[in-house]
Each structure stands twice: as structure tokens, then as C-alpha cells.
Amino acid sequence: MNDDEHALIVAGENAVARLFEAADYEVSQAVGLEPGSVDWFATARKGLVRPRTYFRVWTRCPEDIDVALAELDDKRWATAADRALGIVMEGSLPSRYAADLKADVCAVLSYRRLALEVSGIADSVREHVRTYEAKGEPGRYLPRRIENRDMGYPDAVAWIKEWVSNKPTSHLVLLSRDFIDVSTVVEQTIYEIGVQFLREPDGTALLSRYAPTAAASLAYMNRFAVLVDDDVEWLLLSVSLICLERREAESHRYLTGERVTIRTPASSDVEHWFGRRLSSPALIARFLSAREHEPEFKSLTDASVNVPRMLESVLACQDVPSSGPAQWIAYVVHDYIIKLLRDAFRDEEDSLAQLLPLEEAALTQFSLGWISVRPGRQVASQQTWGELRGQILTWHKKNSQGRIQFNALIRDYLIARRTAREVVAGNFGSLSRHQFPREYVLLFLSILSPEASARFAEGRGTEVRAEIEAEVERRLQLTLAHQIKRSVGAILMNLQDIRENLGAEDVAKFEYEFRRIDEELAFQSSLAEQTGRWQEVPNDPPEGIVLHELVDDAAAPLRQRYPDVLCEIDVSVSLLVQANRAGLREILHCLMENAFHAVASTPAPRIWVRATLEGDTVRLDVVDNGSGIRAEDRERIFEPYVTTKKGGDQPLGTGLGLAIARRYAAWIGAQVGLDPDREGTCFFARFVTWRDAS
């Protein structure tokens, strides 16, 4: 690889690393198996499952995808990663190949595809497709058209899809009289583009409502996707699809880009749409007769936001026997509102609380002919009803004085609910006390009363579930380190009492026994301390650290404790390594303490500490002239609680020092090992050389 190619690879690695970091992944490097090489990894910072991903960068697609996948799989195994990705920075992938990132542990994909995936945009579109289909929305979509006679009133979804595919350079402002028309068109467009993306993930520009987080902003800025902006919040992005009600257009005249208006479907369009979806000619005739019989029913079914839910209710009531159109209308409206309430609220008690003010408003309208709403108040708030508020708003009309009137069918239904509840409670006088309009109220009451009594009797109980078992579990799980420390503390106190109660002659008599007890307690204390360090790996972010400073810091207390040991340090002050400071300090302490212990009983004890630069890595050797490590112990000594220091002339080992060094090294992307080919006993550590991102 020449210098130019290496520079492109480095630029690509940095670009991919920035993308992962923007997507809230922790990006790390580790010494590669090849001398002087560095491996890259990305691990999600959140979630119960956080797979570790090895990634490498190619400037262009490999000629043989199968060979590339095999190489990635070898790397995955060698680095103990959960999956491996090859990122192609430029060019396209073979048409026969499409990576399945959910199923494949190794995959090759473009930088563009990676941006859509890690940013969450691709998943948001997949989830939209899944939920949209699960709700049956594709079959319930009522087509809208663009208000443009010169273009022949084109289909709105097809027109927007073409605009997105052309990778626009300026905003598109969608307007409509009712916001639901724009919203519905956009939802259908996201769905249809999403279906296309599932088939052709590398050739489809996405339309998405996914918020522009750090990684998503990169995808939007590179025009890998177009953001749907419902409230003109993200205009710093280069291109957005902006959705507004027509009455808001004047206050947003500053918006640049093309403006198009979505037409509200006419009554004839609505009837044609219902006719294609109703199951039989008899049901079509029943529906059309009901619309002709009751203008208020026609008004409800004409509203674009109500159409899909009304279709469900009409189909649900197709076999309901009735004495005429009015009774059948009552069943349809009842079914429609019940479905609406079930979607809006978690239980009957909650829905009752939210309907009480609406019931009061319905009674007020019947008494006075209108409802007056105080400034700053709403009949149905967005906070309470959420996305279903649009359907609630079709229930009433507002006049120039700010007064509103419910749709008469909705008004009568709310009055019937109030009456049914009073009847269930035993207040039968309400039937004669209220002078309500009889026909529809009584029709609704005949439907509500038997069901309401059962539903509200069952719905009064609020479901309560215990969710605090974790705290009990936590208190039962004391760590081994705490148990040891508590025992050591108690023994030390008792031992001190014994010494104070014995005379000087008796203390001298048991000097050997006291010294052995002190040594054992020191060992137990050290074991507790190292057990705690084993359990609590430092997780501070990596930084550039001058290696020489921490080596000197680690050596100073050991030189003082073992003054007969000659320790030579040859580490350049210019060497900076990428590490977590607390983790690096512990690695150095463990390796150097191990060496000092090993030569404690050796004639002319000597330790050498050297650091050398190897490509993009730094190797640190800690060599001693002790008795060495037997061949059969060379790997076992890195296992927890395995030690070759059994006491006597050497300090008693805990079996955790080397294990902690290797554990911490793996955590910060370094390596710790034993080099059997070097003279003396040589433990080494390899670190990634610090490369300032700036």
C-alpha cells in the first residue's frame, strides 16, 4: 500500500469512527495481529446487548465479495468480535449482493448504507413499514392529489417519491387545508419508499421523520435521506420536506423552496374509496343510504382523518340488524368512538376521566346551542389525546366568536354516556330529568347501558404491578472483597487487643507467630483490594498519556520497598499512548510489582523496563532476572487466582496481578503477554500510539 492509499484509508477510518461516535458508539483501537497494525472496533454505549463490531475500510469495493467476507470472518474470530463490517467509501456494490445486518455476522456495505443504519434512519423506516402494515394502513389509505391543474392533479405520493429520488437541493413545502391530509400523504410516502428500500437498500434515498441526532444529521446533510419537518424546527439542514396547514403558510413566507398544496378528498372521492373496500353491494347501499339519511353522519365520514377508522366500524357493523338507517348509524358511531377511546387511553377509568369535560360540553351545547371555550383552553388537548386529537377536532365547528358546536351525533353520544353511567349507578331519575333529544340519545343508550355497567365495573380496578425486586436482590449480593475486608478488620482489632494484654516478654516469645499472622492478614487485605479492582474496571474515556511519567510513578514505591533491586528504566518522554489513565496505571503497577516480587530473593536482583515504537503501537517490556516461568505455567499465570509465588523467600502472591493487567489491557484496547523468546523473564504490554483527532 502506497502513501496515498494509506492516507485515504486513514481518512476513511476517521470518517467511519466519527459516524459511529455520532451514533453513540464507543470507538476503540487495539493492537493488530500483524506487526505495526491497529484494529478498529465500535460498541454501542447503551442497551442490554452491546455487540462489539470490528470494522475496516476500503476505498473501493473488493473485486471478490466472497473472499472479502471470508477475510472479515477470520478477523472477527481473531479479535473475538461479535461481528465484522467492511466499509466501502466510494463506488457501488455488486447488484447480486445486499448485506443483511440483522442476520449476517460479517457484511460489506457502503458508507452511505452505514450512515443510514447506525444513525437509526433505516431502522425508523423499517419500523414504520412494519407498524404501518400491521395496522393495515396501506389498504386504508385514501389517495390525495396535488392541487395543480397544469400538471393534471398528479397523485401526491407518486409526485413526492419522484422528488425524493432526484436528491433535491432545496426544501419542499407541503400545504393543505387540514393537516391530516399532508400527514397521511407523508406517512404513505414514507411507507412506499421504505418498501422500495427493503428491496434495494443501496439504491434508495429515504424519507424519514427520524430526528436529526448527530449521526442522522450527517446522513441528511449528505442527502442519503430527506427529513420530514412538521414544525419547521430543523431548517439548518440542507433539505427538508416541510408540512404546514394552509393557514400557517403566511407566517412562514421566509421558507424557500417549492410550495405545493394537497387537495382534500371530495365527497365523491370518499364514496368511491368506501365502495371499493366494502364487502358487498348490500353494505355499500346501506352506507350510502345512511349518508343520505343523516347529514351529520355524512360529515363524520367525509372527514379525511376519520375515513380509515370509519371503514373499520362500517365493516364491523355490516351484519348488525336494525330497524332503519338511524339505528345502524348509532351502532357505527358507537363502534367508532369505542375504538378511538381504546387507542387513546390505557383503561376505561382513564377514558372516563378524559370524557367528563366533553360530556359537560355536550350538555352545555344542548342547553345553550353552543359551547364557549375560555382563552387558553382546549376542548381536546394534544397532550391528552395525542395523534388522535385530529379525529376529535372533526367533532365540532368553530364560529367567528370562538364558540364551538359538536357534531350532533357526537353530542348525543356523549349525553348518552353520561346518562348510562347514572343509570348504572341507580339514578334512574336522570332519564326524565334531562330534556335531551330523544332519538339518537335513546339509540345510543340502548347500546351503552348493558355494556357500560360491565365495562366500568371491571375497569375501576387499576392494574398495579410490583417492579422493585431489583433492590432486594442488590442487598443480598455483597462482593467477596467486602467480606474479606470485614473479616480482616475484625481480626486486626482482636490481634491488637491480644498484644496490648500480653507482656513484652510474652509478645517477644510469640514473635514468629505474630509475624506469620501479620503476613497472612496483609495477604488477605491485598487479596480484597485486588478483588475489588478486578470487579471495577475503570471506564474513563481514553486520552493521550506520556508513558514515561506513569512508569516512573509505578516504580517509585516499589524501589523504596525493595531497595536492593536495581531497576533500570528506558522509556522516551516523547512516547504517548492511547489509554485510560487509571487502567494504564494499574497495568504498569501489576507488571512491575510482579517483577519486583519475582527477584526479591534473587542474588543481584535486576529489572529492566524498556519501551519501543512498533508502527502505530508502543511495546513496553518489563524484564527481570528471577527464576523464570515454567513452560506449562505460561498461560495459566494470567488466570485469576493462579500464582507461582507460594511464599517463603518470595512475597505470597494473590494470583490476581497479572490477571488484572490483562483484563484492564483488553478493556483499553491494549495487549499484555509473556515473551518466552526474550532473555530473562519478559512480560510485555502493547498500546495504541496516541493520534490526536485534531
Legacy VTK file of the C-alpha trace (Angstrom):
# vtk DataFile Version 3.0
C-alpha trace
ASCII
DATASET POLYDATA
POINTS 694 float
0.000 0.000 0.000
1.488 3.366 -1.044
1.305 6.567 0.986
-1.657 7.967 -0.973
-3.707 4.820 -0.441
-2.759 4.751 3.234
-3.866 8.386 3.598
-7.244 7.568 2.019
-7.658 4.595 4.338
-6.823 6.730 7.378
-9.298 9.412 6.236
-11.946 6.740 5.753
-11.266 5.229 9.183
-11.615 8.633 10.790
-14.860 9.324 8.888
-16.359 5.982 9.927
-15.163 6.487 13.514
-16.828 9.929 13.636
-20.033 8.421 12.290
-20.059 5.669 14.920
-19.267 8.151 17.704
-22.054 10.449 16.493
-24.385 7.426 16.733
-23.402 6.966 20.427
-20.986 4.115 19.839
-17.710 3.823 21.703
-14.937 3.600 19.137
-11.709 1.935 20.219
-8.482 0.712 18.727
-6.375 -2.279 19.594
-3.029 -3.613 18.522
-3.492 -5.822 15.467
-2.084 -9.277 14.965
0.178 -8.028 12.172
3.178 -6.046 13.477
2.503 -2.312 13.427
-1.200 -2.679 12.601
-4.205 -1.347 14.514
-7.694 -2.851 14.617
-10.813 -0.665 14.943
-13.896 -1.535 16.982
-17.259 0.084 17.671
-19.503 -0.832 20.602
-22.901 0.688 21.440
-22.857 2.635 24.701
-26.479 1.760 25.525
-28.682 -1.319 25.530
-28.772 -4.667 27.293
-26.946 -6.320 24.380
-23.930 -4.390 23.107
-22.209 -6.340 20.325
-18.593 -5.462 19.659
-18.089 -4.711 15.967
-14.754 -4.949 14.205
-14.600 -2.720 11.130
-12.170 -1.993 8.362
-12.296 0.468 5.487
-11.811 0.012 1.755
-11.549 2.937 -0.634
-13.470 0.909 -3.227
-15.402 -2.340 -3.320
-13.277 -5.535 -3.285
-13.339 -7.449 -6.535
-14.493 -10.652 -4.861
-17.145 -10.138 -2.169
-16.944 -13.750 -1.006
-13.199 -13.504 -0.407
-13.704 -10.199 1.428
-16.372 -11.771 3.664
-14.071 -14.696 4.452
-11.288 -12.281 5.446
-13.693 -10.364 7.660
-14.807 -13.576 9.337
-11.187 -14.544 10.038
-10.662 -11.120 11.612
-13.830 -11.485 13.672
-12.599 -14.748 15.148
-9.062 -13.466 15.706
-10.241 -10.334 17.549
-13.091 -12.045 19.446
-15.512 -9.527 17.956
-19.230 -10.252 17.698
-19.414 -9.141 14.077
-17.219 -7.653 11.359
-18.007 -4.973 8.789
-16.164 -3.873 5.686
-16.994 -0.279 4.739
-16.690 0.802 1.093
-16.156 4.560 0.957
-16.755 5.095 -2.763
-18.445 3.302 -5.634
-21.242 0.750 -5.623
-21.571 -2.838 -4.503
-22.428 -5.724 -6.847
-26.154 -5.848 -7.575
-26.285 -9.510 -6.583
-25.140 -8.717 -3.044
-27.104 -6.990 -0.287
-25.958 -7.160 3.317
-28.443 -8.376 5.920
-27.163 -6.603 9.023
-29.627 -8.393 11.321
-28.587 -11.900 10.282
-25.037 -11.647 8.919
-22.137 -11.593 11.368
-19.916 -10.383 8.533
-21.023 -7.892 5.906
-19.762 -5.481 3.279
-21.692 -2.259 2.855
-21.281 1.255 1.562
-20.560 4.243 3.765
-23.953 5.626 2.696
-25.746 2.460 3.882
-23.755 2.505 7.129
-24.809 6.122 7.752
-28.485 5.204 7.322
-28.128 2.157 9.562
-26.142 3.464 12.534
-27.978 6.795 12.540
-31.259 4.986 13.139
-32.875 6.326 9.963
-33.020 2.921 8.269
-34.460 1.257 11.378
-37.023 4.036 11.787
-38.196 3.464 8.206
-38.283 -0.320 8.702
-40.311 0.152 11.873
-42.652 2.496 10.011
-43.176 -0.136 7.309
-43.771 -2.847 9.916
-46.262 -0.916 12.049
-47.947 0.643 9.024
-48.606 -2.799 7.567
-49.575 -4.276 10.958
-52.280 -1.634 11.273
-53.489 -2.340 7.741
-52.833 1.261 6.740
-51.735 0.612 3.121
-55.167 -0.774 2.296
-56.927 2.083 4.091
-55.025 4.947 2.518
-57.312 7.473 0.802
-55.366 8.897 -2.161
-54.846 12.644 -2.400
-53.768 14.755 -5.321
-51.586 17.791 -5.862
-53.572 20.994 -6.405
-52.154 21.831 -9.836
-54.336 21.878 -12.912
-51.376 22.331 -15.279
-49.866 19.063 -14.058
-53.224 17.312 -14.270
-53.661 16.991 -10.489
-50.987 14.270 -10.095
-51.104 11.672 -7.354
-49.437 13.219 -4.306
-47.470 10.148 -3.174
-46.033 9.414 -6.630
-45.071 13.072 -7.089
-43.222 13.264 -3.730
-41.445 9.942 -4.347
-40.041 11.283 -7.594
-38.933 14.489 -5.836
-37.055 12.485 -3.156
-35.396 10.169 -5.695
-33.987 13.171 -7.582
-31.951 14.147 -4.461
-33.341 17.671 -4.200
-31.228 20.678 -3.280
-33.953 22.833 -1.695
-36.964 22.460 0.594
-40.391 21.261 -0.465
-43.289 22.880 1.428
-46.478 20.793 1.545
-49.677 22.692 2.342
-53.244 21.571 2.974
-56.443 22.898 4.477
-56.429 20.109 7.077
-53.063 18.984 8.365
-54.223 15.364 8.357
-54.182 15.363 4.564
-50.496 16.314 4.460
-49.650 13.941 7.311
-51.443 10.986 5.726
-49.767 11.547 2.364
-46.362 11.724 4.012
-46.955 8.537 6.039
-47.932 6.666 2.881
-44.924 8.052 1.021
-42.505 7.005 3.782
-44.067 3.552 3.637
-43.806 3.131 -0.137
-40.212 4.386 -0.231
-39.457 2.119 2.732
-40.767 -0.939 0.875
-38.518 0.009 -2.036
-35.565 0.366 0.374
-36.153 -3.160 1.716
-35.759 -4.453 -1.832
-32.921 -2.124 -2.907
-31.130 -0.854 0.230
-28.171 0.559 -1.695
-30.117 2.454 -4.326
-32.949 4.169 -2.462
-32.955 7.633 -0.912
-35.154 7.585 2.189
-37.846 9.883 3.523
-37.974 9.859 7.309
-39.330 11.628 10.375
-36.307 10.469 12.393
-34.975 13.404 14.420
-31.622 14.800 13.286
-29.372 13.486 16.033
-25.640 13.774 15.466
-25.343 10.726 13.197
-28.683 11.317 11.469
-27.659 14.887 10.672
-24.658 13.529 8.782
-26.965 11.321 6.721
-29.360 14.189 5.989
-26.557 16.601 5.117
-25.126 14.067 2.652
-28.628 13.701 1.112
-28.784 10.000 1.898
-32.266 10.789 3.238
-34.764 13.667 3.367
-36.187 14.748 6.725
-39.898 15.344 7.215
-40.190 18.556 9.240
-43.666 19.058 10.712
-42.938 22.158 12.758
-40.168 23.997 10.894
-37.656 23.011 13.576
-34.702 21.674 11.614
-34.183 24.226 8.862
-30.438 24.246 9.360
-30.434 21.031 7.360
-29.835 21.436 3.653
-33.130 19.893 2.518
-36.396 19.154 4.327
-39.948 18.207 3.442
-41.914 20.818 5.403
-45.554 20.153 6.297
-47.892 23.051 7.102
-51.559 23.827 7.254
-52.508 26.377 4.627
-53.407 28.980 7.268
-49.807 28.797 8.587
-48.236 29.485 5.207
-48.427 33.264 5.531
-46.429 33.279 8.760
-43.731 31.177 7.087
-43.202 33.199 3.929
-39.446 33.151 4.584
-39.289 29.433 3.724
-37.503 28.798 0.459
-38.282 26.010 -1.988
-41.275 24.882 -3.999
-44.754 25.031 -2.442
-47.465 22.559 -3.346
-50.949 22.081 -1.922
-52.595 18.721 -1.154
-56.259 18.597 -2.113
-58.795 17.427 0.474
-60.746 14.481 -0.986
-64.233 15.410 -2.198
-67.373 13.525 -1.041
-67.449 11.649 -4.337
-63.817 10.517 -3.760
-64.734 9.300 -0.289
-67.750 7.344 -1.507
-65.677 5.808 -4.310
-62.990 4.789 -1.774
-65.559 3.187 0.563
-67.245 1.461 -2.368
-64.004 -0.291 -3.355
-63.426 -1.593 0.183
-66.882 -2.548 1.438
-67.582 -6.247 1.218
-70.881 -6.373 -0.650
-73.310 -4.325 -2.752
-75.815 -4.527 0.127
-73.340 -2.939 2.552
-72.451 -0.234 0.014
-76.148 0.577 -0.380
-76.605 0.664 3.419
-73.672 3.039 3.833
-74.808 5.410 1.077
-78.356 5.383 2.449
-77.063 6.318 5.911
-75.053 9.227 4.483
-78.128 10.469 2.653
-80.392 9.985 5.686
-78.217 11.815 8.225
-76.095 14.857 7.176
-74.143 14.662 10.448
-73.096 11.099 9.572
-72.038 12.262 6.120
-69.945 14.987 7.752
-68.170 12.489 10.007
-67.417 10.036 7.198
-66.265 12.794 4.829
-63.505 13.926 7.205
-60.207 12.556 5.894
-58.872 11.768 9.357
-61.908 9.610 10.183
-62.041 7.592 6.971
-59.852 4.575 7.928
-61.430 4.148 11.356
-64.933 4.665 9.979
-64.265 1.928 7.424
-63.429 -0.476 10.269
-66.631 0.442 12.084
-68.816 0.145 8.977
-67.376 -3.326 8.297
-67.782 -4.316 11.966
-71.475 -3.359 11.829
-72.337 -4.805 8.427
-74.382 -7.686 9.910
-75.956 -5.727 12.775
-79.771 -5.964 12.469
-81.518 -2.597 12.601
-84.969 -1.160 12.152
-83.689 1.616 9.873
-80.729 3.876 8.966
-80.764 5.749 12.310
-80.236 2.606 14.410
-77.465 1.339 12.140
-75.783 4.779 12.284
-75.892 4.584 16.097
-74.080 1.228 16.048
-71.416 2.538 13.631
-70.767 5.720 15.648
-70.622 3.741 18.894
-68.093 1.295 17.431
-66.041 4.181 16.041
-65.810 6.037 19.383
-65.094 2.883 21.396
-62.160 2.052 19.092
-60.949 5.634 19.384
-61.026 5.519 23.178
-59.235 2.186 23.316
-56.417 3.574 21.185
-56.181 6.832 23.140
-56.278 5.597 26.756
-54.848 2.677 28.662
-58.045 1.723 30.514
-61.712 2.603 30.926
-61.134 4.660 34.053
-58.681 6.901 32.231
-61.040 7.341 29.279
-63.865 8.225 31.667
-61.787 10.972 33.261
-60.940 12.493 29.886
-64.528 12.289 28.599
-66.109 14.032 31.591
-65.349 17.576 30.321
-66.563 16.566 26.857
-69.810 15.258 28.333
-70.283 18.544 30.211
-69.635 20.443 26.985
-72.210 18.304 25.146
-74.860 19.079 27.806
-73.964 22.776 27.583
-74.364 22.716 23.824
-77.756 21.067 24.111
-78.908 23.621 26.688
-77.457 26.777 25.075
-76.908 25.737 21.476
-73.157 26.429 21.663
-70.042 25.930 23.831
-67.875 28.851 24.935
-64.200 27.981 25.480
-62.127 30.253 27.706
-58.927 31.709 26.211
-56.021 29.293 26.513
-58.308 26.274 26.987
-58.996 23.472 24.526
-61.878 21.049 24.192
-59.367 18.327 23.320
-55.668 18.925 24.017
-52.754 17.441 22.145
-51.217 16.319 25.432
-54.311 14.283 26.346
-55.348 12.820 23.002
-52.029 12.695 21.151
-52.215 11.839 17.475
-55.956 11.103 17.808
-56.716 14.750 18.518
-57.223 15.287 14.782
-60.216 12.984 14.864
-61.643 14.700 17.939
-61.390 18.040 16.141
-63.694 16.771 13.389
-66.426 16.534 16.016
-67.010 20.277 16.245
-67.010 23.503 14.269
-65.916 26.928 15.492
-67.639 30.205 14.665
-66.166 33.690 14.426
-66.825 34.368 18.139
-64.687 31.374 19.166
-67.747 29.324 20.145
-67.922 25.712 19.044
-70.586 23.135 18.291
-70.179 19.381 18.394
-71.291 17.211 15.545
-74.872 16.371 16.654
-74.234 12.612 16.645
-71.181 13.024 18.876
-73.111 15.376 21.163
-75.904 12.835 21.579
-73.460 10.006 22.139
-71.698 11.920 24.951
-75.041 12.728 26.589
-75.996 9.043 26.347
-72.723 8.022 28.028
-73.426 10.355 30.946
-76.976 9.058 31.234
-75.903 5.399 31.002
-73.437 5.883 33.825
-76.085 7.447 36.053
-78.487 4.615 35.282
-75.858 2.010 36.178
-75.307 3.895 39.462
-79.043 3.602 40.200
-80.009 7.195 39.369
-82.974 6.374 37.119
-84.467 9.854 37.583
-81.919 11.243 35.112
-83.925 9.750 32.236
-86.862 12.023 32.987
-84.861 14.955 34.363
-82.805 15.655 31.207
-84.806 17.047 28.295
-82.348 15.648 25.727
-83.111 14.962 22.050
-84.699 11.542 22.246
-83.972 9.623 19.035
-80.213 9.171 18.948
-79.659 9.514 22.706
-82.040 6.615 23.323
-80.498 4.602 20.476
-77.026 5.087 21.945
-78.325 4.365 25.449
-79.756 1.027 24.342
-76.293 0.079 23.126
-74.330 1.508 26.044
-76.249 0.604 29.182
-75.667 -3.182 29.490
-72.093 -2.977 28.258
-71.241 0.150 30.266
-72.177 -1.455 33.592
-69.876 -4.437 32.981
-67.077 -2.430 31.415
-66.834 0.205 34.115
-67.245 -2.366 36.913
-64.220 -4.213 35.530
-62.298 -1.116 34.562
-62.377 0.520 38.002
-59.502 -1.625 39.249
-56.206 -0.059 38.315
-53.570 -2.614 37.320
-50.641 -2.381 39.744
-47.507 -4.434 39.259
-44.518 -4.752 41.612
-41.313 -3.523 39.895
-38.869 -3.071 42.794
-37.407 -6.581 43.239
-34.022 -5.446 41.962
-33.311 -3.513 45.177
-33.881 -6.606 47.342
-31.633 -8.606 45.028
-28.908 -5.952 45.205
-28.778 -6.028 49.008
-28.311 -9.802 49.069
-25.274 -9.729 46.762
-22.278 -8.494 48.796
-18.976 -8.810 46.989
-16.159 -11.059 48.054
-13.936 -8.015 48.557
-16.252 -6.549 51.194
-16.479 -9.845 53.064
-12.699 -10.227 53.215
-12.157 -6.623 54.329
-14.695 -7.007 57.112
-13.042 -10.219 58.378
-9.529 -8.749 58.203
-10.637 -5.654 60.111
-12.153 -7.724 62.910
-9.045 -9.948 63.233
-6.716 -6.927 63.326
-8.724 -5.370 66.156
-8.651 -8.604 68.181
-4.940 -9.118 67.463
-4.147 -5.611 68.703
-6.108 -6.317 71.916
-4.091 -9.518 72.459
-0.783 -7.682 72.017
-1.804 -4.956 74.450
-2.897 -7.502 77.107
0.288 -9.570 76.835
3.501 -8.512 78.497
6.575 -7.557 76.490
8.189 -10.894 77.324
5.200 -12.885 76.024
4.975 -10.777 72.845
8.658 -11.473 72.165
8.057 -15.156 72.880
5.381 -15.349 70.175
7.169 -13.023 67.724
7.295 -15.653 64.951
3.586 -16.499 65.269
2.624 -12.817 65.317
4.757 -12.179 62.202
3.085 -15.062 60.327
-0.359 -13.767 61.315
0.609 -10.248 60.132
1.806 -11.647 56.806
-1.390 -13.642 56.321
-3.559 -10.624 57.152
-1.524 -8.462 54.768
-2.095 -11.090 52.102
-5.845 -11.203 52.790
-6.011 -7.392 52.682
-4.132 -7.347 49.379
-6.441 -10.042 48.024
-9.507 -7.983 48.990
-8.063 -4.861 47.378
-7.178 -6.651 44.149
-10.542 -8.440 44.075
-12.205 -5.027 44.178
-10.010 -3.820 41.313
-10.853 -6.967 39.344
-14.564 -6.214 39.657
-14.369 -2.477 38.955
-12.649 -1.883 35.624
-12.043 1.862 35.050
-14.315 3.237 32.331
-12.979 6.767 31.862
-12.586 7.847 28.201
-9.166 7.208 26.576
-6.664 10.040 26.341
-3.107 10.641 25.227
-0.755 9.788 28.134
3.005 10.283 28.422
4.108 6.726 29.165
7.385 7.720 30.894
5.555 9.592 33.684
3.339 6.683 34.717
6.224 4.189 34.530
8.218 6.331 36.967
5.180 6.687 39.236
4.670 2.915 39.318
8.363 2.197 40.009
8.875 4.725 42.841
7.087 2.903 45.727
8.477 -0.473 44.639
12.053 0.850 44.590
11.506 2.181 48.103
10.083 -1.121 49.335
12.816 -3.212 47.659
15.980 -1.062 47.856
18.295 -3.954 46.893
16.628 -4.331 43.467
18.293 -2.445 40.614
15.542 -1.135 38.299
16.642 0.448 35.001
14.029 2.426 33.029
14.491 3.276 29.359
11.252 4.958 28.213
11.363 8.029 25.970
9.446 11.074 27.206
8.107 11.545 23.662
6.051 8.337 23.666
2.311 8.953 24.058
-0.117 6.058 24.249
-3.903 5.897 23.974
-5.241 4.676 27.293
-7.491 5.215 30.234
-5.211 6.764 32.899
-6.441 4.680 35.838
-6.342 1.494 33.753
-2.812 2.175 32.458
-1.569 2.961 35.978
-2.932 -0.392 37.220
-1.393 -2.333 34.308
2.030 -0.854 34.973
1.754 -1.426 38.728
0.757 -5.087 38.285
3.532 -5.863 35.785
6.257 -4.094 37.772
5.120 -5.424 41.162
5.176 -8.921 39.665
8.799 -8.366 38.570
9.911 -6.989 41.953
8.315 -9.931 43.754
9.994 -12.372 41.349
13.531 -11.112 42.128
13.051 -10.448 45.848
15.174 -13.496 46.782
17.484 -13.482 43.735
21.187 -12.655 44.139
21.968 -9.336 42.397
18.268 -8.692 41.617
17.720 -6.608 38.491
14.775 -5.309 36.443
14.778 -3.605 33.044
11.831 -1.540 31.756
12.073 -0.576 28.078
9.642 0.954 25.549
9.943 0.835 21.745
7.818 2.169 18.890
6.405 -0.522 16.550
4.468 1.053 13.692
1.292 2.547 15.185
1.873 0.808 18.533
4.174 1.114 21.538
5.644 -2.003 23.176
6.677 -1.872 26.837
8.866 -4.702 28.191
9.301 -5.474 31.901
12.211 -7.931 32.216
13.596 -9.490 35.407
16.406 -11.929 36.220
14.312 -14.066 38.529
13.807 -17.830 38.360
11.536 -17.601 35.315
8.196 -19.188 34.374
7.814 -22.866 33.609
6.502 -23.610 30.102
3.339 -25.272 31.444
2.524 -22.156 33.510
2.979 -19.529 30.796
-0.719 -19.169 30.002
-2.152 -20.199 33.360
-0.463 -17.319 35.178
-2.891 -14.888 33.514
-5.883 -16.699 35.009
-7.453 -15.257 38.187
-6.101 -16.710 41.466
-3.290 -18.670 39.759
0.143 -17.835 41.219
3.665 -19.328 41.214
4.628 -17.330 44.330
3.824 -19.610 47.265
5.529 -17.550 49.984
8.738 -18.401 51.758
11.570 -16.200 50.445
9.185 -14.553 47.951
6.111 -12.465 48.854
2.950 -14.584 48.784
1.084 -13.907 45.528
-2.657 -13.307 45.255
-2.902 -14.672 41.706
-4.705 -11.542 40.539
-1.966 -9.108 39.496
-1.277 -10.475 36.011
-4.959 -11.301 35.519
-5.896 -7.681 36.309
-3.178 -6.401 33.964
-4.514 -8.471 31.056
-8.160 -7.660 31.900
-7.517 -3.910 32.034
-5.406 -4.075 28.867
-8.229 -5.714 26.929
-10.594 -3.039 28.237
-8.474 -0.169 26.850
-7.550 -1.898 23.569
-4.041 -2.978 24.609
-2.327 -6.363 24.948
-0.449 -7.963 27.846
1.554 -11.147 27.490
4.703 -13.146 28.226
7.523 -13.254 25.649
9.354 -16.600 26.103
11.921 -15.743 23.420
13.462 -12.811 25.303
16.355 -13.253 27.724
15.175 -13.311 31.323
11.510 -13.261 32.263
9.893 -10.741 29.903
6.311 -9.559 30.351
5.182 -7.037 27.752
2.317 -4.642 27.082
1.378 -3.177 23.697
-0.568 0.078 23.418
-2.045 2.062 20.542
0.023 5.152 19.831
-1.947 8.306 20.629
-3.082 10.079 17.461
-4.702 13.443 18.139
-8.014 13.617 16.199
-7.485 17.347 15.581
LINES 1 695
694 0 1 2 3 4 5 6 7 8 9 10 11 12 13 14 15 16 17 18 19 20 21 22 23 24 25 26 27 28 29 30 31 32 33 34 35 36 37 38 39 40 41 42 43 44 45 46 47 48 49 50 51 52 53 54 55 56 57 58 59 60 61 62 63 64 65 66 67 68 69 70 71 72 73 74 75 76 77 78 79 80 81 82 83 84 85 86 87 88 89 90 91 92 93 94 95 96 97 98 99 100 101 102 103 104 105 106 107 108 109 110 111 112 113 114 115 116 117 118 119 120 121 122 123 124 125 126 127 128 129 130 131 132 133 134 135 136 137 138 139 140 141 142 143 144 145 146 147 148 149 150 151 152 153 154 155 156 157 158 159 160 161 162 163 164 165 166 167 168 169 170 171 172 173 174 175 176 177 178 179 180 181 182 183 184 185 186 187 188 189 190 191 192 193 194 195 196 197 198 199 200 201 202 203 204 205 206 207 208 209 210 211 212 213 214 215 216 217 218 219 220 221 222 223 224 225 226 227 228 229 230 231 232 233 234 235 236 237 238 239 240 241 242 243 244 245 246 247 248 249 250 251 252 253 254 255 256 257 258 259 260 261 262 263 264 265 266 267 268 269 270 271 272 273 274 275 276 277 278 279 280 281 282 283 284 285 286 287 288 289 290 291 292 293 294 295 296 297 298 299 300 301 302 303 304 305 306 307 308 309 310 311 312 313 314 315 316 317 318 319 320 321 322 323 324 325 326 327 328 329 330 331 332 333 334 335 336 337 338 339 340 341 342 343 344 345 346 347 348 349 350 351 352 353 354 355 356 357 358 359 360 361 362 363 364 365 366 367 368 369 370 371 372 373 374 375 376 377 378 379 380 381 382 383 384 385 386 387 388 389 390 391 392 393 394 395 396 397 398 399 400 401 402 403 404 405 406 407 408 409 410 411 412 413 414 415 416 417 418 419 420 421 422 423 424 425 426 427 428 429 430 431 432 433 434 435 436 437 438 439 440 441 442 443 444 445 446 447 448 449 450 451 452 453 454 455 456 457 458 459 460 461 462 463 464 465 466 467 468 469 470 471 472 473 474 475 476 477 478 479 480 481 482 483 484 485 486 487 488 489 490 491 492 493 494 495 496 497 498 499 500 501 502 503 504 505 506 507 508 509 510 511 512 513 514 515 516 517 518 519 520 521 522 523 524 525 526 527 528 529 530 531 532 533 534 535 536 537 538 539 540 541 542 543 544 545 546 547 548 549 550 551 552 553 554 555 556 557 558 559 560 561 562 563 564 565 566 567 568 569 570 571 572 573 574 575 576 577 578 579 580 581 582 583 584 585 586 587 588 589 590 591 592 593 594 595 596 597 598 599 600 601 602 603 604 605 606 607 608 609 610 611 612 613 614 615 616 617 618 619 620 621 622 623 624 625 626 627 628 629 630 631 632 633 634 635 636 637 638 639 640 641 642 643 644 645 646 647 648 649 650 651 652 653 654 655 656 657 658 659 660 661 662 663 664 665 666 667 668 669 670 671 672 673 674 675 676 677 678 679 680 681 682 683 684 685 686 687 688 689 690 691 692 693
